[in-house]
């Protein structure tokens, strides 16, 4: 048990560690994604601040004059070759250096004649006048220059962030765009550095939490497991005792095969609510042509009911040996007296309700006669296609809440070959279920027997069991079930 508890404790701790790990990984991934997005937004805002300020300081007329003066590439070989270019270049260079930009600042314009986006001035040392500018953002830049889009803009691609602001001439017309770019590789490397920092912090926190769980939660779980193991040990002991009681009960109650000594067609439907049952069937042969059969329903179910069933079955066996030719009413009278004496119920209120209900028959195959007596249980007699219900007396076997010297009534039936009798406890008809969660009831039970009277009793057993299970459905079985059917 100690090993079992230790294994379970480890499993619980592993589940806790795993949960913390998954949550931590999810949190770190969420933070990393948020940091990447934040860094890109901050970079775009920073570039917008640079281009927005510088674009208002640049003279668009100078840009226009440069484009008109130099109509082809390579005409400028030095930045100081043209004063207009030099002034614009210096403004871009100083801003790029002061802002520590990774990519150069560019002034770009659209050459309508060549249908080409061209660089006018850049912050690089080598002049780039009239150099073609290509890239993912080319189409958007042309739209801004041709008036399809108006105002500043931001563009984000997988490898770079692009920010632009218009440069206007004296009339307010946009003649060029000031373009600033930031490679995302640097931003991603910053995000990865922060990611590793977060992973390190999480690892430290996980170690601290792990130590705390091992010392506190581990001891708590271990204590719970020790208590659970002790409870399981007691539970297993109780189950073993009940299982052994079931073996004893099975040895005392006649096996269903014993009915075959006198009857070719019969069935015994036995469905205990628990491992052992308070209901039992009973058979005792007197001679070659006469026997007793019965079904009994003892107070309670489970282990208490099984104890009552063992007492009842034992008393019946003794009485039949002592009075083999007594009629069922006389046997029930003697059984009641013996039960009251065995349970010490005479003149006492404690345990006054303990006892049993029973249907007892004596069947004489030569005389073709059935003698029946019942204590709160009936006999169902199927004769010539009709069921006749012979009710037993409304008094139980045992219990001091009735007259201790109670008597029972015997009923004599002359049967024909092929007739059938049914003895049963109330567990079948009292079962709740069906579409409206109601009891099965005796009327439905009688209709079921009549509807299947053409079947052999073994087949009727299957019908009764299937019908019971379908009626019960998902409901709990309310009581033990015992049904005995015999073709006399």
Secondary structure by P-SEA (a helix, b strand, c coil): caaaaaaaaaaaaaaaaaaaaaaaaaaaaaaaaaaaaaaaaaaaaaaaaaaaaaaaaccaaaaaaaaaacccccccccccccaaaaaaaaaaaaaaaaacccbbbbbbbbcccccbbbbcccccccccccccccccaaaaaaaaaacccccccccccccbbbbbbbbbcccccccccbbbbbbaaaaaaaaaaaaaaaaaaaaaaaaaaaaaaacaaaaaaaaaaaaaaaaaaaaaaaaaaaaaaaaaaaaacccccccccccccbbbbbbbcccccccbbbbbbcccccccccccccccccaaaaaaaaaaaaaaaaaaaacccccaaaaaaaaaaaaaaaaccccccccccccccbbbbbbbccccbbbbbbccbbbbbbcccbbbbbbcccccccccccccbbbbbbbbbbccccbbbbbbcccccccccccccccccaaaaaaaaaacccccaaaaaaaaaaaaaaaaccccccbbbbbbbbcc
